[in-house]
């Protein structure tokens, strides 16, 4: 097995650039969402019930996001993913010792973004409030995907033959063509 590097061993300057980009993406997506929500409340007459519905719509999004990661990890690795909660966020983690290809790992990372993007197809079928809700879900989910985008960009530095395996708290990358598993 040839270790091509681990996800947690990035250089600090590279991590900083990508973290800043992730924060910028989140801000760019969250600000329009807040504007959309505010305009809805101003047009429809703000009341606490509308706020409660909005919170009920948004709160399950992050656990659903992680469940989607877990489902794809299970599909590709044939072993159930570890789902948990590390304050303040839920998480999904591939089973230890299981390896999957670079491309499958990228699909796992991008699956929640793609799922919520596919919800946009429902917009023509929904009423105007549901349309806005779908857009808001997409925006908020996309802002939570910054780590997924970062992980995918890291994965794509490696050849298609690269595989990942979780060992301890680090993601280990290794290449099949060079004596890997």
N, CA and C atoms as an extended XYZ file, in Angstrom:
543
Properties=species:S:1:pos:R:3:atomname:S:1:resname:S:1:resid:I:1 pbc="F F F"
N         0.845       -1.176        0.000 N   UNK     1
C         0.000        0.000        0.000 CA  UNK     1
C         0.885        1.231        0.000 C   UNK     1
N         0.608        2.140       -0.907 N   UNK     2
C         1.353        3.386       -0.960 CA  UNK     2
C         0.433        4.487       -0.458 C   UNK     2
N         0.832        5.134        0.599 N   UNK     3
C         0.049        6.203        1.187 CA  UNK     3
C         0.276        7.468        0.372 C   UNK     3
N        -0.777        7.965       -0.244 N   UNK     4
C        -0.669        9.181       -1.046 CA  UNK     4
C        -0.958       10.430       -0.217 C   UNK     4
N        -1.254       10.243        1.039 N   UNK     5
C        -1.529       11.382        1.915 CA  UNK     5
C        -2.859       11.203        2.599 C   UNK     5
N        -3.059       11.931        3.653 N   UNK     6
C        -4.350       11.846        4.325 CA  UNK     6
C        -5.031       13.203        4.294 C   UNK     6
N        -6.338       13.172        4.384 N   UNK     7
C        -7.159       14.376        4.316 CA  UNK     7
C        -6.802       15.348        5.432 C   UNK     7
N        -6.402       14.847        6.578 N   UNK     8
C        -6.084       15.715        7.709 CA  UNK     8
C        -4.660       16.254        7.663 C   UNK     8
N        -3.883       15.902        6.628 N   UNK     9
C        -2.487       16.344        6.589 CA  UNK     9
C        -2.243       17.470        5.585 C   UNK     9
N        -3.267       18.203        5.205 N   UNK    10
C        -3.086       19.312        4.288 CA  UNK    10
C        -2.207       20.379        4.911 C   UNK    10
N        -1.525       21.112        4.062 N   UNK    11
C        -0.742       22.251        4.534 CA  UNK    11
C        -1.700       23.328        5.067 C   UNK    11
N        -1.248       24.057        6.073 N   UNK    12
C        -2.102       25.076        6.693 CA  UNK    12
C        -2.565       26.127        5.690 C   UNK    12
N        -1.689       26.555        4.787 N   UNK    13
C        -2.078       27.592        3.827 CA  UNK    13
C        -3.169       27.074        2.880 C   UNK    13
N        -3.075       25.804        2.488 N   UNK    14
C        -4.093       25.217        1.613 CA  UNK    14
C        -5.423       25.108        2.356 C   UNK    14
N        -5.376       24.666        3.620 N   UNK    15
C        -6.591       24.580        4.429 CA  UNK    15
C        -7.229       25.959        4.582 C   UNK    15
N        -6.412       26.974        4.834 N   UNK    16
C        -6.927       28.326        5.036 CA  UNK    16
C        -7.627       28.825        3.780 C   UNK    16
N        -7.017       28.640        2.616 N   UNK    17
C        -7.630       29.084        1.357 CA  UNK    17
C        -8.980       28.403        1.146 C   UNK    17
N        -9.008       27.103        1.344 N   UNK    18
C       -10.232       26.355        1.094 CA  UNK    18
C       -11.289       26.696        2.146 C   UNK    18
N       -10.882       26.879        3.402 N   UNK    19
C       -11.840       27.282        4.430 CA  UNK    19
C       -12.426       28.652        4.117 C   UNK    19
N       -11.591       29.587        3.665 N   UNK    20
C       -12.089       30.914        3.301 CA  UNK    20
C       -13.063       30.826        2.137 C   UNK    20
N       -12.755       29.992        1.151 N   UNK    21
C       -13.666       29.793        0.026 CA  UNK    21
C       -14.983       29.186        0.515 C   UNK    21
N       -14.913       28.219        1.418 N   UNK    22
C       -16.116       27.591        1.964 CA  UNK    22
C       -16.973       28.611        2.701 C   UNK    22
N       -16.347       29.469        3.480 N   UNK    23
C       -17.083       30.508        4.211 CA  UNK    23
C       -17.726       31.479        3.227 C   UNK    23
N       -17.000       31.861        2.193 N   UNK    24
C       -17.543       32.785        1.189 CA  UNK    24
C       -18.757       32.175        0.494 C   UNK    24
N       -18.657       30.893        0.131 N   UNK    25
C       -19.796       30.213       -0.510 CA  UNK    25
C       -20.996       30.215        0.427 C   UNK    25
N       -20.766       29.867        1.699 N   UNK    26
C       -21.861       29.828        2.664 CA  UNK    26
C       -22.519       31.200        2.804 C   UNK    26
N       -21.711       32.259        2.900 N   UNK    27
C       -22.257       33.614        3.043 CA  UNK    27
C       -23.032       34.018        1.797 C   UNK    27
N       -22.477       33.729        0.637 N   UNK    28
C       -23.136       34.099       -0.623 CA  UNK    28
C       -24.480       33.393       -0.755 C   UNK    28
N       -24.590       32.189       -0.225 N   UNK    29
C       -25.850       31.458       -0.323 CA  UNK    29
C       -26.822       31.797        0.798 C   UNK    29
N       -26.325       32.064        1.985 N   UNK    30
C       -27.209       32.337        3.115 CA  UNK    30
C       -27.848       33.724        3.001 C   UNK    30
N       -27.096       34.713        2.569 N   UNK    31
C       -27.643       36.068        2.474 CA  UNK    31
C       -28.855       36.128        1.538 C   UNK    31
N       -28.789       35.562        0.321 N   UNK    32
C       -29.997       35.561       -0.519 CA  UNK    32
C       -31.164       34.805        0.136 C   UNK    32
N       -30.859       33.738        0.875 N   UNK    33
C       -31.923       33.000        1.554 CA  UNK    33
C       -32.616       33.873        2.582 C   UNK    33
N       -31.855       34.621        3.347 N   UNK    34
C       -32.435       35.525        4.350 CA  UNK    34
C       -33.286       36.596        3.666 C   UNK    34
N       -32.831       37.097        2.526 N   UNK    35
C       -33.599       38.096        1.780 CA  UNK    35
C       -34.913       37.485        1.285 C   UNK    35
N       -34.859       36.267        0.774 N   UNK    36
C       -36.074       35.589        0.304 CA  UNK    36
C       -37.051       35.402        1.456 C   UNK    36
N       -36.545       34.907        2.581 N   UNK    37
C       -37.413       34.687        3.738 CA  UNK    37
C       -38.046       35.999        4.196 C   UNK    37
N       -37.240       37.040        4.295 N   UNK    38
C       -37.754       38.338        4.741 CA  UNK    38
C       -38.838       38.849        3.804 C   UNK    38
N       -38.616       38.704        2.504 N   UNK    39
C       -39.616       39.194        1.556 CA  UNK    39
C       -40.909       38.391        1.656 C   UNK    39
N       -40.798       37.079        1.904 N   UNK    40
C       -42.008       36.257        2.093 CA  UNK    40
C       -42.778       36.769        3.303 C   UNK    40
N       -42.068       36.957        4.413 N   UNK    41
C       -42.731       37.382        5.641 CA  UNK    41
C       -43.345       38.770        5.500 C   UNK    41
N       -42.669       39.664        4.772 N   UNK    42
C       -43.213       41.002        4.587 CA  UNK    42
C       -44.457       40.977        3.704 C   UNK    42
N       -44.453       40.152        2.668 N   UNK    43
C       -45.592       40.075        1.750 CA  UNK    43
C       -46.791       39.346        2.343 C   UNK    43
N       -46.541       38.332        3.128 N   UNK    44
C       -47.641       37.503        3.623 CA  UNK    44
C       -48.091       37.884        5.022 C   UNK    44
N       -47.432       38.844        5.629 N   UNK    45
C       -47.799       39.236        6.989 CA  UNK    45
C       -47.103       38.319        7.988 C   UNK    45
N       -46.037       38.779        8.552 N   UNK    46
C       -45.225       37.972        9.464 CA  UNK    46
C       -46.027       37.545       10.680 C   UNK    46
N       -45.949       36.285       11.024 N   UNK    47
C       -46.459       35.806       12.301 CA  UNK    47
C       -45.616       34.627       12.773 C   UNK    47
N       -45.756       34.274       14.016 N   UNK    48
C       -44.924       33.250       14.639 CA  UNK    48
C       -45.163       31.877       13.998 C   UNK    48
N       -46.369       31.623       13.496 N   UNK    49
C       -46.661       30.337       12.857 CA  UNK    49
C       -45.808       30.135       11.606 C   UNK    49
N       -45.647       31.186       10.801 N   UNK    50
C       -44.799       31.078        9.607 CA  UNK    50
C       -43.348       30.829        9.984 C   UNK    50
N       -42.890       31.492       11.048 N   UNK    51
C       -41.531       31.263       11.523 CA  UNK    51
C       -41.367       29.809       11.989 C   UNK    51
N       -42.359       29.299       12.695 N   UNK    52
C       -42.298       27.911       13.172 CA  UNK    52
C       -42.245       26.934       11.994 C   UNK    52
N       -43.052       27.175       10.967 N   UNK    53
C       -43.024       26.307        9.788 CA  UNK    53
C       -41.665       26.345        9.115 C   UNK    53
N       -41.094       27.527        9.026 N   UNK    54
C       -39.774       27.662        8.403 CA  UNK    54
C       -38.728       26.871        9.194 C   UNK    54
N       -38.736       27.023       10.513 N   UNK    55
C       -37.774       26.307       11.356 CA  UNK    55
C       -37.977       24.801       11.213 C   UNK    55
N       -39.230       24.356       11.194 N   UNK    56
C       -39.507       22.927       11.015 CA  UNK    56
C       -39.028       22.420        9.660 C   UNK    56
N       -39.044       23.279        8.654 N   UNK    57
C       -38.581       22.914        7.326 CA  UNK    57
C       -37.061       22.793        7.273 C   UNK    57
N       -36.356       23.705        7.955 N   UNK    58
C       -34.899       23.767        7.880 CA  UNK    58
C       -34.204       22.797        8.841 C   UNK    58
N       -34.712       22.647       10.058 N   UNK    59
C       -34.020       21.837       11.069 CA  UNK    59
C       -33.685       20.413       10.624 C   UNK    59
N       -34.597       19.690        9.996 N   UNK    60
C       -34.254       18.308        9.612 CA  UNK    60
C       -33.279       18.214        8.442 C   UNK    60
N       -32.980       19.350        7.798 N   UNK    61
C       -32.137       19.307        6.607 CA  UNK    61
C       -30.741       18.753        6.891 C   UNK    61
N       -30.121       19.155        7.995 N   UNK    62
C       -28.753       18.701        8.255 CA  UNK    62
C       -28.714       17.203        8.579 C   UNK    62
N       -29.603       16.684        9.448 N   UNK    63
C       -29.598       15.217        9.634 CA  UNK    63
C       -29.918       14.457        8.339 C   UNK    63
N       -30.824       14.990        7.519 N   UNK    64
C       -31.127       14.348        6.235 CA  UNK    64
C       -29.896       14.364        5.344 C   UNK    64
N       -29.176       15.472        5.353 N   UNK    65
C       -27.923       15.602        4.598 CA  UNK    65
C       -26.967       14.462        4.998 C   UNK    65
N       -26.797       14.251        6.296 N   UNK    66
C       -25.885       13.200        6.775 CA  UNK    66
C       -26.418       11.801        6.487 C   UNK    66
N       -27.734       11.611        6.559 N   UNK    67
C       -28.321       10.309        6.212 CA  UNK    67
C       -28.069        9.964        4.748 C   UNK    67
N       -28.094       10.967        3.889 N   UNK    68
C       -27.812       10.728        2.469 CA  UNK    68
C       -26.360       10.283        2.302 C   UNK    68
N       -25.426       10.961        2.989 N   UNK    69
C       -24.023       10.495        2.967 CA  UNK    69
C       -23.961        9.034        3.427 C   UNK    69
N       -24.608        8.744        4.552 N   UNK    70
C       -24.570        7.398        5.117 CA  UNK    70
C       -25.146        6.350        4.187 C   UNK    70
N       -26.230        6.677        3.504 N   UNK    71
C       -26.840        5.726        2.568 CA  UNK    71
C       -25.878        5.391        1.435 C   UNK    71
N       -25.228        6.402        0.881 N   UNK    72
C       -24.287        6.152       -0.211 CA  UNK    72
C       -23.027        5.442        0.277 C   UNK    72
N       -22.583        5.729        1.492 N   UNK    73
C       -21.442        5.003        2.064 CA  UNK    73
C       -21.797        3.523        2.195 C   UNK    73
N       -23.012        3.249        2.629 N   UNK    74
C       -23.472        1.873        2.795 CA  UNK    74
C       -23.582        1.183        1.434 C   UNK    74
N       -24.145        1.873        0.458 N   UNK    75
C       -24.301        1.299       -0.885 CA  UNK    75
C       -22.946        0.920       -1.473 C   UNK    75
N       -21.973        1.816       -1.369 N   UNK    76
C       -20.672        1.588       -2.003 CA  UNK    76
C       -19.751        0.666       -1.208 C   UNK    76
N       -19.859        0.683        0.114 N   UNK    77
C       -18.939       -0.124        0.920 CA  UNK    77
C       -19.550       -1.448        1.374 C   UNK    77
N       -20.864       -1.579        1.223 N   UNK    78
C       -21.599       -2.783        1.653 CA  UNK    78
C       -21.582       -2.964        3.176 C   UNK    78
N       -21.199       -1.918        3.886 N   UNK    79
C       -21.219       -1.936        5.356 CA  UNK    79
C       -21.910       -0.667        5.831 C   UNK    79
N       -22.726       -0.781        6.889 N   UNK    80
C       -23.428        0.413        7.362 CA  UNK    80
C       -22.460        1.488        7.854 C   UNK    80
N       -22.809        2.715        7.550 N   UNK    81
C       -22.017        3.847        8.004 CA  UNK    81
C       -22.312        4.104        9.479 C   UNK    81
N       -21.377        4.741       10.140 N   UNK    82
C       -21.583        5.145       11.524 CA  UNK    82
C       -22.233        6.527       11.497 C   UNK    82
N       -23.422        6.623       12.060 N   UNK    83
C       -24.105        7.896       12.161 CA  UNK    83
C       -24.026        8.345       13.610 C   UNK    83
N       -23.786        9.632       13.819 N   UNK    84
C       -23.672       10.110       15.183 CA  UNK    84
C       -23.871       11.601       15.264 C   UNK    84
N       -23.576       12.116       16.452 N   UNK    85
C       -23.730       13.538       16.713 CA  UNK    85
C       -22.535       14.004       17.519 C   UNK    85
N       -21.792       14.949       16.983 N   UNK    86
C       -20.678       15.568       17.696 CA  UNK    86
C       -21.029       17.050       17.781 C   UNK    86
N       -21.366       17.497       18.976 N   UNK    87
C       -21.894       18.839       19.147 CA  UNK    87
C       -21.099       19.851       18.328 C   UNK    87
N       -21.753       20.649       17.537 N   UNK    88
C       -23.187       20.866       17.403 CA  UNK    88
C       -23.798       20.204       16.164 C   UNK    88
N       -23.094       19.262       15.529 N   UNK    89
C       -23.574       18.735       14.252 CA  UNK    89
C       -23.668       17.217       14.235 C   UNK    89
N       -24.633       16.697       13.451 N   UNK    90
C       -24.647       15.253       13.195 CA  UNK    90
C       -23.542       14.924       12.198 C   UNK    90
N       -23.161       13.644       12.129 N   UNK    91
C       -22.142       13.245       11.166 CA  UNK    91
C       -22.422       11.838       10.661 C   UNK    91
N       -21.788       11.523        9.544 N   UNK    92
C       -21.825       10.192        8.954 CA  UNK    92
C       -20.382        9.810        8.664 C   UNK    92
N       -20.019        8.580        9.026 N   UNK    93
C       -18.638        8.146        8.847 CA  UNK    93
C       -18.632        6.735        8.262 C   UNK    93
N       -17.835        6.534        7.237 N   UNK    94
C       -17.706        5.226        6.620 CA  UNK    94
C       -17.138        4.231        7.630 C   UNK    94
N       -17.519        2.971        7.514 N   UNK    95
C       -17.011        1.940        8.415 CA  UNK    95
C       -15.486        1.864        8.314 C   UNK    95
N       -14.834        1.603        9.434 N   UNK    96
C       -13.367        1.494        9.462 CA  UNK    96
C       -12.892        0.311        8.623 C   UNK    96
N       -11.769        0.506        7.944 N   UNK    97
C       -11.139       -0.566        7.192 CA  UNK    97
C       -11.733       -0.838        5.831 C   UNK    97
N       -12.849       -0.233        5.488 N   UNK    98
C       -13.496       -0.427        4.190 CA  UNK    98
C       -12.880        0.553        3.204 C   UNK    98
N       -12.631        0.085        1.977 N   UNK    99
C       -12.104        1.014        0.979 CA  UNK    99
C       -13.097        1.166       -0.162 C   UNK    99
N       -13.147        2.380       -0.699 N   UNK   100
C       -13.960        2.641       -1.885 CA  UNK   100
C       -13.118        3.474       -2.851 C   UNK   100
N       -13.516        3.454       -4.107 N   UNK   101
C       -12.756        4.188       -5.120 CA  UNK   101
C       -12.884        5.693       -4.925 C   UNK   101
N       -11.953        6.404       -5.508 N   UNK   102
C       -11.961        7.863       -5.464 CA  UNK   102
C       -13.271        8.413       -5.995 C   UNK   102
N       -13.736        7.894       -7.129 N   UNK   103
C       -14.962        8.400       -7.735 CA  UNK   103
C       -16.187        8.127       -6.872 C   UNK   103
N       -16.237        6.942       -6.259 N   UNK   104
C       -17.357        6.643       -5.364 CA  UNK   104
C       -17.320        7.540       -4.137 C   UNK   104
N       -16.124        7.819       -3.633 N   UNK   105
C       -15.993        8.726       -2.488 CA  UNK   105
C       -16.477       10.129       -2.865 C   UNK   105
N       -16.195       10.560       -4.084 N   UNK   106
C       -16.665       11.874       -4.542 CA  UNK   106
C       -18.193       11.884       -4.637 C   UNK   106
N       -18.777       10.784       -5.102 N   UNK   107
C       -20.238       10.685       -5.168 CA  UNK   107
C       -20.832       10.746       -3.767 C   UNK   107
N       -20.222       10.023       -2.812 N   UNK   108
C       -20.684       10.068       -1.421 CA  UNK   108
C       -20.658       11.505       -0.920 C   UNK   108
N       -19.573       12.214       -1.185 N   UNK   109
C       -19.428       13.590       -0.701 CA  UNK   109
C       -20.453       14.523       -1.340 C   UNK   109
N       -20.747       14.347       -2.615 N   UNK   110
C       -21.633       15.260       -3.338 CA  UNK   110
C       -23.101       14.831       -3.331 C   UNK   110
N       -23.413       13.635       -2.845 N   UNK   111
C       -24.782       13.106       -2.896 CA  UNK   111
C       -25.827       14.032       -2.267 C   UNK   111
N       -25.606       14.603       -1.074 N   UNK   112
C       -26.638       15.497       -0.521 CA  UNK   112
C       -26.879       16.732       -1.392 C   UNK   112
N       -25.811       17.310       -1.924 N   UNK   113
C       -25.964       18.464       -2.801 CA  UNK   113
C       -26.803       18.072       -4.021 C   UNK   113
N       -26.482       16.931       -4.631 N   UNK   114
C       -27.209       16.489       -5.824 CA  UNK   114
C       -28.664       16.164       -5.509 C   UNK   114
N       -28.921       15.551       -4.345 N   UNK   115
C       -30.292       15.236       -3.938 CA  UNK   115
C       -31.129       16.511       -3.834 C   UNK   115
N       -30.612       17.509       -3.104 N   UNK   116
C       -31.372       18.749       -2.934 CA  UNK   116
C       -31.457       19.534       -4.246 C   UNK   116
N       -30.453       19.401       -5.106 N   UNK   117
C       -30.523       20.045       -6.423 CA  UNK   117
C       -31.631       19.407       -7.261 C   UNK   117
N       -31.790       18.084       -7.142 N   UNK   118
C       -32.857       17.406       -7.884 CA  UNK   118
C       -34.246       17.842       -7.407 C   UNK   118
N       -34.349       18.257       -6.140 N   UNK   119
C       -35.636       18.766       -5.649 CA  UNK   119
C       -36.094       19.986       -6.449 C   UNK   119
N       -35.137       20.708       -7.038 N   UNK   120
C       -35.492       21.887       -7.828 CA  UNK   120
C       -36.388       21.520       -9.013 C   UNK   120
N       -36.334       20.264       -9.446 N   UNK   121
C       -37.194       19.796      -10.541 CA  UNK   121
C       -38.667       19.888      -10.151 C   UNK   121
N       -38.955       19.808       -8.850 N   UNK   122
C       -40.342       19.844       -8.372 CA  UNK   122
C       -40.950       21.240       -8.386 C   UNK   122
N       -40.133       22.258       -8.587 N   UNK   123
C       -40.637       23.633       -8.507 CA  UNK   123
C       -41.851       23.885       -9.409 C   UNK   123
N       -41.847       23.457      -10.674 N   UNK   124
C       -43.031       23.741      -11.510 CA  UNK   124
C       -44.307       23.050      -11.005 C   UNK   124
N       -44.166       21.999      -10.218 N   UNK   125
C       -45.329       21.255       -9.729 CA  UNK   125
C       -45.875       21.784       -8.407 C   UNK   125
N       -45.149       22.674       -7.746 N   UNK   126
C       -45.512       23.131       -6.401 CA  UNK   126
C       -46.188       24.497       -6.437 C   UNK   126
N       -46.922       24.794       -5.353 N   UNK   127
C       -47.495       26.138       -5.234 CA  UNK   127
C       -46.384       27.116       -4.867 C   UNK   127
N       -46.696       28.414       -4.852 N   UNK   128
C       -45.642       29.421       -4.702 CA  UNK   128
C       -44.925       29.326       -3.355 C   UNK   128
N       -45.620       29.041       -2.271 N   UNK   129
C       -44.950       28.932       -0.965 CA  UNK   129
C       -44.031       27.709       -0.959 C   UNK   129
N       -44.485       26.593       -1.520 N   UNK   130
C       -43.640       25.388       -1.580 CA  UNK   130
C       -42.436       25.623       -2.492 C   UNK   130
N       -42.632       26.359       -3.576 N   UNK   131
C       -41.515       26.682       -4.462 CA  UNK   131
C       -40.429       27.424       -3.699 C   UNK   131
N       -40.842       28.402       -2.916 N   UNK   132
C       -39.877       29.170       -2.129 CA  UNK   132
C       -39.219       28.264       -1.096 C   UNK   132
N       -39.999       27.375       -0.478 N   UNK   133
C       -39.439       26.435        0.492 CA  UNK   133
C       -38.391       25.529       -0.123 C   UNK   133
N       -38.651       25.047       -1.326 N   UNK   134
C       -37.687       24.181       -2.016 CA  UNK   134
C       -36.393       24.942       -2.298 C   UNK   134
N       -36.537       26.183       -2.765 N   UNK   135
C       -35.351       27.000       -3.048 CA  UNK   135
C       -34.563       27.257       -1.766 C   UNK   135
N       -35.254       27.561       -0.681 N   UNK   136
C       -34.580       27.824        0.589 CA  UNK   136
C       -33.858       26.564        1.074 C   UNK   136
N       -34.514       25.404        0.982 N   UNK   137
C       -33.842       24.151        1.352 CA  UNK   137
C       -32.578       23.944        0.532 C   UNK   137
N       -32.683       24.171       -0.775 N   UNK   138
C       -31.514       24.011       -1.634 CA  UNK   138
C       -30.395       24.960       -1.214 C   UNK   138
N       -30.732       26.232       -0.978 N   UNK   139
C       -29.718       27.223       -0.599 CA  UNK   139
C       -29.038       26.851        0.710 C   UNK   139
N       -29.854       26.511        1.725 N   UNK   140
C       -29.253       26.195        3.020 CA  UNK   140
C       -28.438       24.908        2.955 C   UNK   140
N       -28.932       23.909        2.244 N   UNK   141
C       -28.154       22.679        2.110 CA  UNK   141
C       -26.835       22.967        1.399 C   UNK   141
N       -26.879       23.761        0.345 N   UNK   142
C       -25.661       24.067       -0.398 CA  UNK   142
C       -24.649       24.773        0.497 C   UNK   142
N       -25.121       25.638        1.378 N   UNK   143
C       -24.178       26.312        2.275 CA  UNK   143
C       -23.559       25.331        3.267 C   UNK   143
N       -24.251       24.235        3.586 N   UNK   144
C       -23.661       23.228        4.481 CA  UNK   144
C       -22.751       22.259        3.729 C   UNK   144
N       -22.734       22.343        2.416 N   UNK   145
C       -21.921       21.436        1.596 CA  UNK   145
C       -20.491       21.910        1.393 C   UNK   145
N       -20.103       23.014        1.997 N   UNK   146
C       -18.766       23.544        1.736 CA  UNK   146
C       -17.678       22.527        2.085 C   UNK   146
N       -17.846       21.795        3.180 N   UNK   147
C       -16.872       20.746        3.527 CA  UNK   147
C       -16.877       19.622        2.513 C   UNK   147
N       -18.050       19.294        1.987 N   UNK   148
C       -18.153       18.246        0.960 CA  UNK   148
C       -17.444       18.674       -0.324 C   UNK   148
N       -17.609       19.944       -0.694 N   UNK   149
C       -16.930       20.462       -1.879 CA  UNK   149
C       -15.416       20.437       -1.672 C   UNK   149
N       -15.003       20.811       -0.475 N   UNK   150
C       -13.574       20.819       -0.149 CA  UNK   150
C       -13.004       19.411       -0.220 C   UNK   150
N       -13.701       18.441        0.364 N   UNK   151
C       -13.240       17.056        0.354 CA  UNK   151
C       -13.166       16.526       -1.084 C   UNK   151
N       -14.171       16.855       -1.896 N   UNK   152
C       -14.171       16.408       -3.290 CA  UNK   152
C       -13.001       17.008       -4.060 C   UNK   152
N       -12.710       18.283       -3.845 N   UNK   153
C       -11.577       18.896       -4.548 CA  UNK   153
C       -10.274       18.226       -4.134 C   UNK   153
N       -10.170       17.813       -2.885 N   UNK   154
C        -8.981       17.087       -2.419 CA  UNK   154
C        -8.897       15.720       -3.099 C   UNK   154
N       -10.030       15.017       -3.172 N   UNK   155
C       -10.042       13.690       -3.807 CA  UNK   155
C        -9.611       13.751       -5.267 C   UNK   155
N       -10.055       14.775       -5.971 N   UNK   156
C        -9.813       14.848       -7.409 CA  UNK   156
C        -8.357       15.160       -7.759 C   UNK   156
N        -7.525       15.407       -6.752 N   UNK   157
C        -6.083       15.579       -6.997 CA  UNK   157
C        -5.429       14.238       -7.329 C   UNK   157
N        -6.087       13.149       -6.976 N   UNK   158
C        -5.511       11.816       -7.108 CA  UNK   158
C        -6.033       11.109       -8.354 C   UNK   158
N        -5.293       10.101       -8.853 N   UNK   159
C        -5.735        9.388      -10.056 CA  UNK   159
C        -7.017        8.590       -9.789 C   UNK   159
N        -7.695        8.223      -10.883 N   UNK   160
C        -8.934        7.450      -10.767 CA  UNK   160
C        -8.737        6.143      -10.010 C   UNK   160
N        -7.549        5.581      -10.087 N   UNK   161
C        -7.284        4.306       -9.416 CA  UNK   161
C        -7.121        4.456       -7.903 C   UNK   161
N        -7.041        5.691       -7.414 N   UNK   162
C        -6.877        5.910       -5.971 CA  UNK   162
C        -8.119        5.447       -5.235 C   UNK   162
N        -7.904        4.926       -4.048 N   UNK   163
C        -9.000        4.482       -3.189 CA  UNK   163
C        -8.833        5.152       -1.830 C   UNK   163
N        -9.934        5.262       -1.105 N   UNK   164
C        -9.827        5.799        0.242 CA  UNK   164
C       -10.267        4.749        1.247 C   UNK   164
N        -9.701        4.845        2.414 N   UNK   165
C       -10.053        3.949        3.512 CA  UNK   165
C        -9.935        4.756        4.798 C   UNK   165
N       -10.884        4.571        5.693 N   UNK   166
C       -10.845        5.269        6.971 CA  UNK   166
C       -10.111        4.415        7.989 C   UNK   166
N        -9.084        4.993        8.559 N   UNK   167
C        -8.322        4.343        9.627 CA  UNK   167
C        -8.143        5.366       10.722 C   UNK   167
N        -8.679        5.106       11.884 N   UNK   168
C        -8.625        6.100       12.950 CA  UNK   168
C        -9.465        7.294       12.545 C   UNK   168
N        -8.975        8.485       12.805 N   UNK   169
C        -9.715        9.693       12.451 CA  UNK   169
C        -9.234       10.312       11.148 C   UNK   169
N        -8.325        9.639       10.441 N   UNK   170
C        -7.801       10.164        9.182 CA  UNK   170
C        -8.330        9.367        8.008 C   UNK   170
N        -8.531       10.050        6.900 N   UNK   171
C        -8.871        9.367        5.667 CA  UNK   171
C        -7.564        9.058        4.963 C   UNK   171
N        -7.291        7.793        4.769 N   UNK   172
C        -6.053        7.379        4.120 CA  UNK   172
C        -6.338        7.127        2.637 C   UNK   172
N        -5.511        7.657        1.791 N   UNK   173
C        -5.658        7.468        0.350 CA  UNK   173
C        -4.548        6.543       -0.112 C   UNK   173
N        -4.890        5.574       -0.935 N   UNK   174
C        -3.871        4.708       -1.472 CA  UNK   174
C        -4.223        4.351       -2.904 C   UNK   174
N        -3.252        3.899       -3.648 N   UNK   175
C        -3.392        3.677       -5.088 CA  UNK   175
C        -3.325        2.194       -5.392 C   UNK   175
N        -4.326        1.663       -6.092 N   UNK   176
C        -4.356        0.238       -6.453 CA  UNK   176
C        -3.222       -0.166       -7.380 C   UNK   176
N        -2.821        0.724       -8.256 N   UNK   177
C        -1.809        0.379       -9.249 CA  UNK   177
C        -0.410        0.238       -8.679 C   UNK   177
N        -0.248        0.611       -7.426 N   UNK   178
C         1.075        0.561       -6.816 CA  UNK   178
C         1.105       -0.384       -5.616 C   UNK   178
N         0.443       -1.499       -5.743 N   UNK   179
C         0.514       -2.511       -4.694 CA  UNK   179
C        -0.508       -2.337       -3.597 C   UNK   179
N        -1.521       -1.501       -3.807 N   UNK   180
C        -2.559       -1.317       -2.795 CA  UNK   180
C        -3.493       -2.511       -2.743 C   UNK   180
N        -4.484       -2.397       -1.922 N   UNK   181
C        -5.442       -3.493       -1.722 CA  UNK   181
C        -6.304       -3.681       -2.961 C   UNK   181
